[in-house]
Amino acid sequence: MFKRVSKLLVVSVICVLALGLGGQIFAQNPPVVGISTGSSGTSWRDIMIAALQEVGDEYKAAGKIADYKIVNNITNGDATEQANILRDFISQGVDIILVNPNSPDALNGVIKEAQDEGILVVSFDATVTAPDVVNITLDHYAWNMKNVEFIASTLQKGNAIQIYGLEGHPANNDRIRATYDVLANYPDIRLIADTSGYWDQTKAKEVATQIIASGQQIDAVITQDGMAFGVLSAFLDANKLPKVMYGDPGTAFFKEWKKLRDQGADFKACTQPNPPGIGGTAFRIALQLYNGKNFKPGILQDNTFYYQVSMFVTDENFDEAWELLKDKPDDYLLSEIMPEEDVAALFE
């Protein structure tokens, strides 16, 4: 078994991080990393897992880590199963746990167990409320607020539906809250359906098909990662179109969007990446923390690093994004992993 970093060392790292003190502590041995993805099987999750593997293989080949192990939930989104996965990592003697949490607080107990064993825990893609855990994520509230504001300001009046992600997932919770807050400013827009598509194209299409079959007029669609193509396909199958919707930042959706643009259809869309590569970025940040590095002042907000998404696509800059996607496979989504040198620049 690989020798683990001492409990005292990791607790010291956590204390230095939390208190913002100077000085560096360096781990003596390359760490073993356990990674819990929480869910798998969708395009977004597959790309996220590939990003984790890319960075893990890079670090293992360079001798920066001893090994890494990725474990996916059997039941997607289940927090109890995920807690058991983390307990398995603890018993296996890992030094770092990377977790894409299925709940903001249901994992707090097992996270404390890991920390008590001297394991560094880092959350990515969504946040946990456990103390002394660095979260690496988008600001999901601000991310979806931008999407819904575009949709609502474009529509102004009419019926909208929302097909959201996994029930209870912290990122999904923040996005739903953003939807409600934006729509509160648009009293002439009615949210006539509000349900889960499980962050899955096929399931989202099934849900959309059922809503469309109700016969109600649907003018706008608010949805999230990796579901918009399925939703749009349901409308096209029914020979209908919403006037405006959120779209996937991926090839399949953009192909349909381009066809509609070329036909002059009464259809608008917006999209912005939620990079699946956030997992790879978190891997890089976790290794910096393990090696005793401290964030520069002002980088963290409430122990969270908010990854900045620079691209927001509408009809105005469609061609720019299309150039990035037109030669990619249909299941490709725009993504990125923060380069090593950019991650290093976050630290003192």
C-alpha positions as CSV (number, residue, x, y, z in Angstrom):
1,M,0.0,0.0,0.0
2,F,1.2,3.5,-0.8
3,K,2.3,5.4,2.2
4,R,-0.2,8.1,3.1
5,V,0.6,11.7,4.0
6,S,0.3,12.2,7.8
7,K,-2.9,13.4,9.4
8,L,-1.0,16.3,11.0
9,L,0.3,17.4,7.6
10,V,-3.1,17.5,5.9
11,V,-4.8,19.2,8.9
12,S,-2.0,21.8,8.8
13,V,-2.7,22.4,5.1
14,I,-6.4,22.9,5.8
15,C,-5.7,25.2,8.7
16,V,-3.3,27.3,6.7
17,L,-5.9,27.5,3.9
18,A,-8.7,28.4,6.1
19,L,-6.8,31.1,8.1
20,G,-5.1,32.6,5.1
21,L,-1.6,32.3,6.7
22,G,1.7,32.4,4.9
23,G,4.2,29.6,4.6
24,Q,4.1,26.4,2.6
25,I,4.0,22.7,3.7
26,F,5.1,20.1,1.2
27,A,3.9,16.5,1.1
28,Q,6.6,13.9,1.2
29,N,5.0,11.2,-1.0
30,P,3.0,11.3,-4.3
31,P,-0.7,10.9,-3.3
32,V,-3.3,8.3,-4.2
33,V,-6.4,10.0,-5.4
34,G,-10.0,8.7,-5.2
35,I,-12.6,10.3,-7.4
36,S,-16.4,10.0,-7.0
37,T,-18.3,11.4,-10.0
38,G,-21.8,10.9,-8.5
39,S,-23.3,10.2,-11.9
40,S,-22.2,8.9,-15.3
41,G,-23.6,7.8,-18.7
42,T,-24.5,11.2,-20.3
43,S,-22.4,13.1,-22.8
44,W,-21.5,15.8,-20.3
45,R,-20.5,13.2,-17.7
46,D,-18.5,11.2,-20.1
47,I,-16.5,14.2,-21.2
48,M,-16.0,15.1,-17.5
49,I,-14.7,11.6,-16.7
50,A,-12.4,11.8,-19.7
51,A,-11.0,15.1,-18.4
52,L,-10.3,13.5,-15.0
53,Q,-8.5,10.6,-16.7
54,E,-6.5,13.0,-18.9
55,V,-5.1,14.9,-15.9
56,G,-4.8,11.7,-13.8
57,D,-2.7,10.0,-16.5
58,E,-0.6,13.1,-17.0
59,Y,0.2,13.3,-13.3
60,K,0.8,9.6,-12.9
61,A,3.2,9.5,-15.8
62,A,5.1,12.5,-14.4
63,G,5.3,10.9,-10.9
64,K,3.2,13.7,-9.4
65,I,0.7,11.1,-8.1
66,A,1.1,7.5,-7.2
67,D,-2.3,6.4,-8.6
68,Y,-5.9,7.5,-9.1
69,K,-9.2,5.6,-9.1
70,I,-12.6,6.9,-10.5
71,V,-15.8,5.3,-9.2
72,N,-19.2,6.2,-10.7
73,N,-22.5,5.8,-8.9
74,I,-24.6,2.8,-10.0
75,T,-27.7,4.9,-9.2
76,N,-27.1,8.3,-10.6
77,G,-27.5,11.2,-8.2
78,D,-27.9,9.0,-5.1
79,A,-26.1,10.6,-2.1
80,T,-26.2,7.5,0.2
81,E,-24.5,5.4,-2.4
82,Q,-21.9,8.2,-2.9
83,A,-21.2,8.4,0.8
84,N,-20.4,4.6,0.8
85,I,-18.1,5.2,-2.2
86,L,-16.2,7.8,-0.1
87,R,-16.0,5.4,2.9
88,D,-14.5,2.8,0.6
89,F,-11.8,5.4,-0.4
90,I,-11.1,6.1,3.3
91,S,-10.7,2.3,4.0
92,Q,-8.4,2.0,0.9
93,G,-6.1,4.7,2.3
94,V,-6.3,7.4,-0.4
95,D,-4.7,10.8,0.3
96,I,-7.0,13.0,-1.7
97,I,-10.8,12.6,-2.4
98,L,-12.3,14.5,-5.3
99,V,-16.1,14.5,-5.2
100,N,-18.8,15.8,-7.5
101,P,-21.4,15.9,-4.8
102,N,-25.0,14.7,-5.2
103,S,-26.1,16.8,-2.2
104,P,-24.8,20.0,-0.6
105,D,-25.0,18.5,2.9
106,A,-25.8,14.8,2.9
107,L,-22.0,14.0,2.5
108,N,-20.9,16.2,5.3
109,G,-20.6,13.3,7.8
110,V,-18.4,11.1,5.6
111,I,-16.3,14.1,4.6
112,K,-15.6,14.7,8.3
113,E,-14.6,11.0,8.6
114,A,-12.2,11.5,5.7
115,Q,-10.7,14.7,7.1
116,D,-10.3,13.0,10.5
117,E,-8.2,10.4,8.7
118,G,-6.0,13.1,7.2
119,I,-7.5,13.0,3.7
120,L,-7.8,16.2,1.7
121,V,-11.3,16.5,0.3
122,V,-12.1,18.8,-2.6
123,S,-15.5,19.2,-4.2
124,F,-16.0,20.0,-7.9
125,D,-18.8,21.0,-10.2
126,A,-21.0,21.6,-7.2
127,T,-20.5,22.7,-3.6
128,V,-20.8,21.1,-0.2
129,T,-21.5,22.9,3.1
130,A,-18.9,20.9,5.0
131,P,-16.2,23.1,6.6
132,D,-12.6,23.2,5.3
133,V,-13.5,21.9,1.9
134,V,-12.5,23.8,-1.2
135,N,-15.2,23.8,-3.9
136,I,-14.3,24.3,-7.5
137,T,-17.4,25.1,-9.6
138,L,-19.2,27.6,-11.8
139,D,-21.4,30.1,-10.1
140,H,-24.4,28.0,-11.2
141,Y,-26.9,30.6,-10.0
142,A,-25.3,33.4,-12.1
143,W,-24.8,31.0,-15.0
144,N,-28.5,30.1,-15.3
145,M,-29.6,33.7,-14.5
146,K,-27.9,34.8,-17.7
147,N,-29.6,32.1,-19.7
148,V,-33.1,32.8,-18.3
149,E,-32.7,36.5,-18.5
150,F,-32.0,36.2,-22.3
151,I,-35.0,33.9,-22.7
152,A,-37.4,36.0,-20.7
153,S,-36.3,39.4,-22.2
154,T,-36.6,37.9,-25.7
155,L,-40.1,36.4,-25.0
156,Q,-41.6,39.1,-22.7
157,K,-45.0,37.3,-22.7
158,G,-46.1,33.8,-23.1
159,N,-45.8,30.2,-21.7
160,A,-42.5,28.7,-20.7
161,I,-41.5,25.2,-19.5
162,Q,-38.5,24.3,-17.5
163,I,-36.8,20.8,-17.8
164,Y,-34.1,20.8,-15.1
165,G,-31.4,18.4,-14.0
166,L,-31.1,15.9,-11.2
167,E,-33.4,16.5,-8.2
168,G,-31.6,17.7,-5.2
169,H,-28.2,18.2,-6.9
170,P,-26.7,21.4,-5.5
171,A,-25.9,22.8,-9.0
172,N,-29.4,22.1,-10.1
173,N,-30.8,23.7,-7.0
174,D,-28.9,26.9,-7.7
175,R,-30.1,27.0,-11.3
176,I,-33.7,26.5,-10.4
177,R,-33.5,29.3,-7.9
178,A,-32.1,31.5,-10.7
179,T,-35.0,30.6,-13.0
180,Y,-37.6,31.6,-10.4
181,D,-35.8,34.8,-9.5
182,V,-35.6,36.0,-13.1
183,L,-39.2,35.0,-13.9
184,A,-40.4,37.0,-10.9
185,N,-39.5,40.1,-12.9
186,Y,-41.6,38.9,-15.9
187,P,-45.2,38.5,-14.7
188,D,-46.5,38.0,-18.3
189,I,-44.5,34.8,-18.6
190,R,-46.2,31.7,-17.1
191,L,-44.1,28.6,-16.2
192,I,-46.6,25.9,-17.2
193,A,-44.4,22.9,-16.6
194,D,-41.4,22.4,-14.3
195,T,-39.9,18.9,-14.1
196,S,-36.7,16.9,-14.3
197,G,-35.0,15.6,-17.4
198,Y,-32.2,14.0,-15.4
199,W,-29.5,15.7,-17.4
200,D,-30.1,13.1,-20.1
201,Q,-31.0,13.7,-23.7
202,T,-33.3,10.7,-24.1
203,K,-35.2,11.2,-20.8
204,A,-35.5,15.0,-21.5
205,K,-37.0,14.2,-24.9
206,E,-39.5,11.9,-23.3
207,V,-40.5,14.5,-20.8
208,A,-40.8,17.2,-23.5
209,T,-42.9,14.9,-25.7
210,Q,-45.3,14.4,-22.8
211,I,-45.6,18.1,-22.2
212,I,-46.1,19.0,-25.9
213,A,-48.8,16.3,-26.1
214,S,-50.8,18.2,-23.5
215,G,-51.7,20.6,-26.2
216,Q,-50.7,23.7,-24.4
217,Q,-48.9,26.5,-26.2
218,I,-45.2,26.5,-25.4
219,D,-43.3,29.6,-26.3
220,A,-40.0,29.1,-24.4
221,V,-37.9,26.3,-23.0
222,I,-35.6,26.7,-20.0
223,T,-33.3,23.7,-19.7
224,Q,-29.7,22.8,-18.9
225,D,-26.6,20.7,-19.8
226,G,-27.0,18.0,-22.3
227,M,-30.8,18.0,-22.6
228,A,-31.7,20.8,-25.1
229,F,-31.1,18.7,-28.2
230,G,-33.5,16.0,-26.9
231,V,-36.1,18.7,-26.1
232,L,-35.7,20.4,-29.5
233,S,-36.0,17.0,-31.2
234,A,-39.4,16.5,-29.4
235,F,-40.7,19.8,-30.8
236,L,-39.4,19.0,-34.3
237,D,-41.1,15.6,-34.2
238,A,-44.3,17.3,-33.3
239,N,-43.9,19.9,-36.1
240,K,-43.7,22.6,-33.4
241,L,-41.1,25.1,-32.3
242,P,-40.6,27.3,-29.2
243,K,-39.8,30.9,-30.0
244,V,-36.7,30.9,-27.7
245,M,-34.8,28.3,-25.6
246,Y,-31.6,27.4,-24.0
247,G,-29.4,25.2,-26.2
248,D,-26.7,22.7,-25.7
249,P,-23.2,24.1,-26.4
250,G,-22.6,21.0,-28.6
251,T,-22.6,19.8,-32.2
252,A,-26.0,18.1,-32.3
253,F,-27.9,21.1,-31.1
254,F,-25.9,23.5,-33.3
255,K,-26.7,21.5,-36.4
256,E,-30.4,21.9,-35.8
257,W,-30.0,25.5,-34.8
258,K,-28.2,26.2,-38.1
259,K,-30.9,24.5,-40.1
260,L,-33.5,26.7,-38.4
261,R,-31.5,29.8,-39.0
262,D,-31.0,28.9,-42.7
263,Q,-34.8,28.4,-43.0
264,G,-35.5,31.8,-41.4
265,A,-37.5,30.1,-38.6
266,D,-39.1,32.2,-35.8
267,F,-36.6,30.7,-33.4
268,K,-33.9,32.0,-31.1
269,A,-31.5,30.3,-28.7
270,C,-28.8,31.0,-26.3
271,T,-26.1,28.8,-24.8
272,Q,-23.0,29.0,-22.7
273,P,-20.6,26.1,-21.8
274,N,-20.7,24.5,-18.4
275,P,-17.2,22.9,-19.1
276,P,-17.1,19.2,-18.3
277,G,-13.4,19.8,-18.0
278,I,-14.1,21.3,-14.5
279,G,-13.2,17.9,-13.2
280,G,-9.7,18.1,-14.7
281,T,-9.3,21.7,-13.4
282,A,-10.3,20.5,-9.9
283,F,-7.7,17.7,-10.1
284,R,-5.0,20.3,-10.8
285,I,-6.1,22.5,-7.9
286,A,-6.3,19.6,-5.5
287,L,-2.7,18.6,-6.2
288,Q,-1.6,22.2,-5.5
289,L,-3.5,22.1,-2.1
290,Y,-2.0,18.7,-1.3
291,N,1.5,20.1,-1.9
292,G,0.9,22.8,0.7
293,K,0.2,25.8,-1.7
294,N,-2.0,28.6,-0.5
295,F,-4.5,30.5,-2.7
296,K,-3.6,34.2,-3.4
297,P,-5.8,36.6,-1.5
298,G,-9.2,37.2,-3.1
299,I,-9.2,34.0,-5.2
300,L,-11.7,32.1,-3.0
301,Q,-15.2,33.3,-2.1
302,D,-16.6,31.4,0.9
303,N,-14.0,28.7,0.3
304,T,-15.1,28.4,-3.3
305,F,-13.2,29.0,-6.5
306,Y,-15.7,30.1,-9.2
307,Y,-14.6,29.1,-12.7
308,Q,-15.3,31.9,-15.2
309,V,-17.0,31.0,-18.5
310,S,-16.1,33.5,-21.2
311,M,-18.4,32.4,-24.0
312,F,-22.1,33.2,-24.3
313,V,-23.7,32.3,-27.7
314,T,-26.7,33.8,-29.4
315,D,-27.6,34.4,-33.0
316,E,-25.3,37.4,-32.9
317,N,-22.1,35.3,-32.5
318,F,-23.4,31.9,-33.7
319,D,-20.9,31.6,-36.5
320,E,-18.0,31.9,-34.1
321,A,-19.2,28.9,-32.0
322,W,-20.2,27.0,-35.1
323,E,-16.6,27.1,-36.3
324,L,-15.5,25.3,-33.1
325,L,-18.2,22.6,-33.5
326,K,-18.9,21.9,-37.2
327,D,-16.3,19.2,-37.6
328,K,-16.9,17.5,-34.2
329,P,-19.0,14.4,-33.5
330,D,-22.7,14.9,-32.6
331,D,-22.1,14.2,-28.9
332,Y,-19.3,16.7,-28.5
333,L,-19.8,19.6,-26.0
334,L,-17.6,22.6,-25.7
335,S,-15.2,22.1,-22.8
336,E,-11.9,23.1,-21.4
337,I,-9.4,22.2,-18.7
338,M,-7.6,25.0,-17.0
339,P,-3.9,24.8,-18.0
340,E,-1.4,23.9,-15.4
341,E,0.3,27.2,-15.5
342,D,-3.0,29.1,-15.0
343,V,-3.8,27.0,-12.0
344,A,-0.4,27.6,-10.5
345,A,-0.9,31.3,-11.0
346,L,-3.9,31.1,-8.5
347,F,-1.5,30.2,-5.7
348,E,1.2,32.1,-3.8
